[in-house]
Amino acid sequence: RVVCPGLRDQAQQGLAMRPLVAGGTVLGADLAGGQEAAFRFLNALEIVSISNNLGDAKSIITHPATTTYQRLSAEQKAALGITPGLVRLSLGIEDGADLVADVTRALDAA
């Protein structure tokens, strides 16, 4: 499952596009296999850096369930759509083809 406010099939797409110029550069992906798959994916990235927050010139990624939302109960996380397999990626200024290759390789490792 991919969560990106700029995608046309997202419920909040119209609202999200008002403040964004080209759809933004942050997206979420909910990996099948939960936290284990998410951690395998995170650890397999070579270009993208793991972080506990988003917002930098370089590409960074976070695992919300164990960072920014760690203090919420499982029920609260579920209500917000924060699943064990969810990762959030903030794209930076690296070469797009390099980022695609890095994420694709890491997904294969997940």
N, C-alpha and C positions, 0 to 999 in steps of 0.2 A: 504494500500500500504506500503510495506517495502522497504527501501532503505539501502542497505548494499554493500559496494564495493566488498566484497568477494563472493557474490552470483553469480553463473554462468550466470543467466539471466540479469545481470546488464550490460549496454552498455560499461562501463569503467572497467569491471572486470580485463582484462589483464593488463591494465595500473596500476590499483590500487594494484594488487598483487605483482608487482615488489618490492616496498619498504616494504611491509607488510610481516610478518612472519606468519602465519596461518589465514590470512584474516582480522586481526585487531579486535578491540573490540568496535567499534563505529558503530551504526546503526541508521537509521531514520525510523519513522513510521508515516504515514499520516492517522490520525484517521477520519473516517466518522463522521460527526457531527461538524466538524470545531473546532474553539477555545473553545467553551463550553465543547465539549467532551474531548479535549486535557487537559483543566484545571481540569475537573473531574478526568481524569486519573492521572495527576500529583499529585493532592491532595490525591488520594487514595493510593499512594505508601507509604510503611512503611520502607523499607530497602533502597531504592534508594533515594538520596537527590536531591532536586531541586537546580539548579545552573544556572548562566548566562554564563558559559563557560564549556568546557569539558577538562578533563585531570587530573586524581587523582587516587590514589590507591583504593578508594572506588567508588562504582557505583554512577554516577550522571546523571541527565537528564536536558534538557533545552527546552524551547519553543522559537525557533529562531525568529518567527514573532514579538514577544514582547520583545526580548532581543537583540541579536547580529545584527538583521536586522531591528530593530524598526524604524530606520530613513529612510528607503527606502519607496518609494511609493508602493501602491498596485500593480501597473503595473510592477515595478521593481522586487518585490517579486515574482510575478507570473512567470516572465521570468526566474527566478532562481529556480523555483520549491518550493519556501517557501510559503506554504499554511497555512491557519489559524489552521488546524488540525495537522500540522507537529510537532513532538517532536524528539529530538536527544538524544540517550542514549549511554553513555560511560560505559562499563562494568568494574567493579573493581575486587577485589580479594575475594569477599564474596563467600560463597558456591553457586554453580550453581543451585542446586535444590531450594534453598531459593530464589534466584533471579527470577527463572521461576515462582515460586508460587506467588511472590510479583507482578510481571508484569501481570500475568494471572488474579489475583484478581483485579488489578487496571483496566485492560481492561474491565472486567465485569462491573465495576462501571462507565466506560465511556459511 
